[in-house]
Amino acid sequence: MQDLNASKQMPPADLHKVIRITAGFIIGSLLIAALYLGKDIFIPLALAILLAFLVDPLVMKLRGWGLPQMPSIFIVVGLALAILSGAASYLGYQLGQLSQELPQYQGTIQKKMDSIRQFARGPSVWDGAKTTIDTVENSIDDVVPEEKNPKVQQVKVVGQQQTTAEAVMAWSERVLNPLATAGIVFLFVILILVNRKDLHDRFLKLLGGNLNIGTDALDEAANRIGKYLRMQLMVNVTYGIPMALGLWFIGVPAAIMWGMVAIVMRFVPYVGPMISAIFPIALAFAVDPTWNMVLWTVGLILLLELVSNNIIEPWLYGGSTGLSTLVIIIAAMFWTAVWGPIGLILSTPLTACLLVLSSYVPSLGLIKTLIGSTPALAPHERFYQRLVADDVQDAMDVAQTFIAEKLPKDAMDEIKARRVNAFYAKVAIPAIRIFSSGHNTEASAEHRLRLHQGLKLFNHSF
């Protein structure tokens, strides 16, 4: 009865807001459950949509040259299939060659493992701690009474061995399932490219029939996702080619193959580069009797990672996705939990699509605030909040960032003075207006005191 009375006393606007939030959580939970349960359908469809974004500019280029739609689509899709099939065949051939050469490296591997064991058995700073732990464990074993019948015969359950037919079926299933998924993906790509305009019109209808907003949303999504995928491919190629050349110069076998593996694996965020680095390092460990090849390989990979992460990626990516770094990591964890490794690969493009959609659908404004890279508060709002929070140093950072944003490196004093005046006109004075509007209603006496003292310290320091 108390809850019912409370709901009756709640203002209609607040009640409507609670109902909207509750409905949003319910709809979101249902969508996540549908994505998880229907992943066998949604994963090929998502891969096909991203591939269509990637190859659509080539199709449009061929059509611009006067080629009809269907031949353009089949040429582009056939070219993609030929490239992927050729790369897969080369990788298979190189792996076969490498598997035949590996037995001759067993002696080198054994010698290095023996040297590592001898190094591990040598005296170290942890010997004292290890001796203490062993003494405590032995004391506990002495206190615990022994069982009356300690010698119990262990029983090992041996399962029934697979027949030849069952082994062939299991092997066929492991091979044919990925091939079937790849076939479905390319079929979806062809259908999406053929029905591109029809799907475009249907999505416009789903967005409410506003042709202006819907067109802008679709164009931004296509441009942003297509640019991200093309930039990702360029980053991977600029990493894989130097890696193949470097490994060939060092002497690591199958250097071209490891460069191709690096190009493919770097599409997997975070773990892909680590996985692609393990194989050449392990092969260098097995091939060279000394440690020189291993050290050179590790140094090459570290150098390429530094150049790629700090120079190539910031230069090519820029703000292509519009997602903050924290959101990219959280999205990777979420999509991996829902769709597994494929979800990890698709996490950034899918989240970028969600960001674009939230920018044009007012009811999804909360999602844009949470996952977007643009600041949630305007400069004058951030400046006011820092002062009210008694964080004068952060308020100084807001002011300095605003002033330096459009200031040339060797600016004259007159230009600097203009930027300072612009700060007071666009940031400081609007912040004081916020304070004035809520002086007697929202701001407490403590808030007023903090703002007054903060402005004094700010003006004195600034």
Rosetta blueprint (number, residue, H / E / L):
1 M L
2 Q H
3 D H
4 L H
5 N H
6 A H
7 S H
8 K H
9 Q H
10 M L
11 P L
12 P H
13 A H
14 D H
15 L H
16 H H
17 K H
18 V H
19 I H
20 R H
21 I H
22 T H
23 A H
24 G H
25 F H
26 I H
27 I H
28 G H
29 S H
30 L H
31 L H
32 I H
33 A H
34 A H
35 L H
36 Y H
37 L H
38 G L
39 K H
40 D H
41 I H
42 F H
43 I H
44 P H
45 L H
46 A H
47 L H
48 A H
49 I H
50 L H
51 L H
52 A H
53 F H
54 L H
55 V H
56 D H
57 P H
58 L H
59 V H
60 M H
61 K H
62 L H
63 R H
64 G H
65 W L
66 G L
67 L L
68 P L
69 Q H
70 M H
71 P H
72 S H
73 I H
74 F H
75 I H
76 V H
77 V H
78 G H
79 L H
80 A H
81 L H
82 A H
83 I H
84 L H
85 S H
86 G H
87 A H
88 A H
89 S H
90 Y H
91 L H
92 G H
93 Y H
94 Q H
95 L H
96 G H
97 Q H
98 L H
99 S H
100 Q H
101 E H
102 L H
103 P H
104 Q H
105 Y H
106 Q H
107 G H
108 T H
109 I H
110 Q H
111 K H
112 K H
113 M H
114 D H
115 S H
116 I H
117 R H
118 Q H
119 F H
120 A H
121 R H
122 G L
123 P L
124 S L
125 V L
126 W L
127 D H
128 G H
129 A H
130 K H
131 T H
132 T H
133 I H
134 D H
135 T H
136 V H
137 E H
138 N H
139 S H
140 I H
141 D H
142 D H
143 V H
144 V L
145 P L
146 E L
147 E L
148 K L
149 N L
150 P L
151 K L
152 V L
153 Q L
154 Q L
155 V L
156 K L
157 V L
158 V L
159 G L
160 Q L
161 Q L
162 Q L
163 T L
164 T H
165 A H
166 E H
167 A H
168 V H
169 M H
170 A H
171 W H
172 S H
173 E H
174 R H
175 V H
176 L H
177 N H
178 P H
179 L H
180 A H
181 T H
182 A H
183 G H
184 I H
185 V H
186 F H
187 L H
188 F H
189 V H
190 I H
191 L H
192 I H
193 L H
194 V H
195 N L
196 R H
197 K H
198 D H
199 L H
200 H H
201 D H
202 R H
203 F H
204 L H
205 K H
206 L H
207 L L
208 G L
209 G L
210 N L
211 L H
212 N H
213 I H
214 G H
215 T H
216 D H
217 A H
218 L H
219 D H
220 E H
221 A H
222 A H
223 N H
224 R H
225 I H
226 G H
227 K H
228 Y H
229 L H
230 R H
231 M H
232 Q H
233 L H
234 M H
235 V H
236 N H
237 V H
238 T H
239 Y H
240 G H
241 I H
242 P H
243 M H
244 A H
245 L H
246 G H
247 L H
248 W H
249 F H
250 I H
251 G L
252 V L
253 P L
254 A L
255 A H
256 I H
257 M H
258 W H
259 G H
260 M H
261 V H
262 A H
263 I H
264 V H
265 M H
266 R L
267 F L
268 V L
269 P L
270 Y L
271 V H
272 G H
273 P H
274 M H
275 I H
276 S H
277 A H
278 I H
279 F H
280 P H
281 I H
282 A H
283 L H
284 A H
285 F H
286 A H
287 V H
288 D L
289 P L
290 T L
291 W L
292 N H
293 M H
294 V H
295 L H
296 W H
297 T H
298 V H
299 G H
300 L H
301 I H
302 L H
303 L H
304 L H
305 E H
306 L H
307 V H
308 S H
309 N H
310 N H
311 I H
312 I H
313 E H
314 P H
315 W H
316 L H
317 Y H
318 G L
319 G L
320 S L
321 T L
322 G L
323 L E
324 S L
325 T H
326 L H
327 V H
328 I H
329 I H
330 I H
331 A H
332 A H
333 M H
334 F H
335 W H
336 T H
337 A H
338 V H
339 W H
340 G L
341 P H
342 I H
343 G H
344 L H
345 I H
346 L H
347 S H
348 T H
349 P H
350 L H
351 T H
352 A H
353 C H
354 L H
355 L H
356 V H
357 L H
358 S H
359 S H
360 Y H
361 V L
362 P H
363 S H
364 L H
365 G H
366 L H
367 I H
368 K H
369 T H
370 L H
371 I H
372 G E
373 S L
374 T L
375 P L
376 A L
377 L L
378 A L
379 P H
380 H H
381 E H
382 R H
383 F H
384 Y H
385 Q H
386 R H
387 L H
388 V H
389 A L
390 D L
391 D L
392 V H
393 Q H
394 D H
395 A H
396 M H
397 D H
398 V H
399 A H
400 Q H
401 T H
402 F H
403 I H
404 A H
405 E H
406 K L
407 L L
408 P L
409 K L
410 D L
411 A L
412 M L
413 D H
414 E H
415 I H
416 K H
417 A H
418 R H
419 R H
420 V H
421 N H
422 A H
423 F H
424 Y H
425 A H
426 K H
427 V H
428 A H
429 I H
430 P H
431 A H
432 I H
433 R H
434 I H
435 F H
436 S H
437 S H
438 G L
439 H L
440 N L
441 T L
442 E L
443 A L
444 S L
445 A H
446 E H
447 H H
448 R H
449 L H
450 R H
451 L H
452 H H
453 Q H
454 G H
455 L H
456 K H
457 L H
458 F H
459 N H
460 H H
461 S H
462 F L
